[in-house]
Amino acid sequence: LATVLIGVRHQLTHTLAHFLPVGTPGPLIPILIIIETISLFIRPIALGVRLTANLTAGHLLIQLISTAAFHIFFIMPTVSALTAILLLLLSVLELAVAVIQAYVFVLLVSLYLQESV
């Protein structure tokens, strides 16, 4: 959000040029400006929500399965051991998701910065 605001402050005409494509009909100009303004300010929020949801979902799944494995350890040790293997695989998957999310975050932030600067 800060990069958007700094881009608007330092390069107002360049930022406003992104709101309207060349050859836009006159009656559509106010509608497109409103839509593009909303889109400009919602992008960083959507990025944060998406990253938070993706990373939290994996942690929550691991927490729920590990709690269940802990509670059934004395009742069914074999199932608990198999669940521990599943948790190890989920941890590797969570690490892969974290790497992918970091890549997507850096890619999108660099695109937003290119648009603002």
C-alpha positions in Angstrom: 0.0 0.0 0.0 2.9 2.3 0.8 4.4 1.8 -2.7 1.1 2.7 -4.3 0.8 5.9 -2.3 4.4 6.8 -2.9 4.0 6.2 -6.6 0.8 8.4 -6.7 2.7 11.1 -4.8 5.8 11.2 -6.9 4.5 10.3 -10.4 0.9 11.3 -10.5 0.5 11.5 -14.2 2.3 8.2 -14.8 0.0 6.5 -12.2 -3.1 8.1 -13.7 -2.1 6.9 -17.1 -2.6 3.3 -16.0 -6.3 4.0 -15.2 -7.4 4.5 -18.8 -6.4 2.6 -21.9 -5.8 4.6 -25.1 -9.1 5.2 -27.0 -11.5 4.7 -24.1 -15.0 6.1 -24.9 -15.9 9.2 -23.0 -18.9 7.7 -21.1 -16.8 4.9 -19.7 -14.0 7.1 -18.3 -15.6 7.7 -14.9 -16.5 4.1 -14.4 -13.1 2.9 -15.4 -11.4 5.3 -13.1 -13.5 4.1 -10.1 -12.9 0.5 -10.9 -9.1 0.9 -11.4 -8.8 3.0 -8.2 -10.5 0.3 -6.2 -8.4 -2.4 -7.9 -5.2 -0.5 -7.1 -5.9 -0.3 -3.4 -7.3 -3.8 -3.0 -4.4 -5.6 -4.6 -2.0 -5.3 -1.6 -4.8 -6.4 0.7 -5.7 -9.4 -1.4 -2.0 -10.4 -1.5 -1.8 -10.3 2.3 -5.0 -12.2 2.8 -3.9 -14.9 0.2 -0.5 -15.4 1.8 -2.0 -15.5 5.3 -4.6 -18.0 4.4 -2.2 -20.3 2.5 0.3 -20.4 5.3 -2.2 -20.6 8.1 -4.0 -23.5 6.5 -0.9 -25.7 6.5 0.0 -24.9 10.1 -3.6 -25.6 11.3 -3.7 -29.0 9.5 -0.4 -30.0 11.1 -1.6 -28.8 14.5 -4.8 -30.7 14.3 -3.2 -34.0 13.1 -0.4 -33.8 15.7 -2.9 -33.2 18.5 -4.9 -36.2 17.4 -1.7 -38.4 17.2 -0.7 -37.3 20.7 -4.0 -38.2 22.1 -4.2 -41.7 20.5 -0.5 -42.6 21.3 -1.3 -44.8 24.3 -4.5 -46.3 22.8 -3.2 -47.1 19.3 0.6 -46.7 19.0 0.8 -48.1 15.5 -1.7 -45.6 14.1 0.1 -42.9 16.0 3.4 -43.8 14.4 1.8 -43.8 11.0 0.4 -40.4 11.7 3.9 -39.2 12.7 5.1 -40.2 9.3 2.2 -38.3 7.7 3.2 -35.3 9.8 6.7 -35.5 8.5 5.4 -35.5 4.9 3.1 -32.6 5.7 6.0 -30.7 7.1 7.9 -31.2 3.9 4.8 -30.1 1.9 4.5 -27.0 4.2 8.1 -26.1 3.5 7.5 -26.3 -0.2 4.4 -24.2 0.1 6.3 -21.6 2.1 9.0 -21.4 -0.7 6.3 -21.1 -3.4 4.5 -18.4 -1.4 7.7 -16.5 -0.9 8.4 -16.6 -4.6 4.9 -15.4 -5.5 5.1 -12.6 -2.9 8.4 -11.3 -4.3 7.1 -11.6 -7.9 3.9 -9.7 -7.2 5.6 -7.0 -5.1 8.2 -6.5 -7.8 5.3 -6.1 -10.4 3.5 -3.7 -8.1 6.8 -1.7 -7.7 7.4 -1.6 -11.4 3.9 -0.2 -11.9 4.3 2.4 -9.2 7.8 3.6 -10.0 
